[in-house]
Amino acid sequence: MGRGHAIGHHGELLQGTFQDRSGRSHRALVTMPLPGLVTTAEFRPLLDRAPDAPLVTVRPAWRRKAQAAAELMLREHLPTASGGELVLSGQAQPGLGLGSSTSDVTATLRAVADCYGLRLSTAEIAALAVRAEGASDSVMVEDRVVLFAHRSGRILEEFDSRLPGMLVVGCDTDPARGGVDTLAFRPPEHTPAEVASFRVLVGLLRHALATRSVALLAQVAQASARINQRYLPTRGFATLCRTAREAGGLGVQVSHSGTVAGVIYDAGRPDAERQADRCVRLLRRRGFADPQILTVTSAGALV
């Protein structure tokens, strides 16, 4: 039997259209990792599979993208394998923007690799994940902040620094919606002016990480969220921004393909917890679902 794990995330700090070194444009993102939200996959090989049985069975049965990833892995890396059973546990409700499908897929690929003693690079996992689900975020990259092209699985830029220490008051902005179907969502066609803005924002993100400035990082996140309101509006975005100002928040970050959002605080400030508590109360009063405080450690992990 093989086992694999993968973390989720809490939406994005930056998402837009960016150019690679050759000048080619890519839709890409920088996620806010959420190591407290973990998917576990177990893969058991079958020695004797019926001819008409699927190559891989999965439980729960609705986690079809993970099943597709396991089958793709077996066909391409282990063509003589007879198939197997995949069991997934943990993770969050899909469609909220928490990286549920990519976490399922990444954990699955790691479990199959573990079962057969294969070593897959991060780039190989990313490429397989994109092929299995059509678009992927960067949860398989756990040791650094990256600008990740989610439709091609390419890392466009690796940043030298990890995330600074933050508190994030997270919430679901639209629980009645039941999530967002990422693949059914038409990819945004950013205007030339927006693309120019993203070029500025990624430069500011570099500086924010290099100087460990939570205030600048929060400004980048809110500017990115504001641009993308044209394509997938966040319910109550104006109220979120107003609440952040009233409760001493530094800015708002959102999932650009889901319904979660968060208000960012600098964990190094002595009044951060008090202000975050006030933010929780205000968000509850204003109808946002289950606001809670998430802690971003200085090493870059959310718990």
Summary of the structure (lengths in Angstrom):
residues: 303
radius of gyration: 19.6
end to end distance: 28.4
largest distance: 64.0
contacts: 1082
relative contact order: 0.17
helix: 35%
strand: 28%
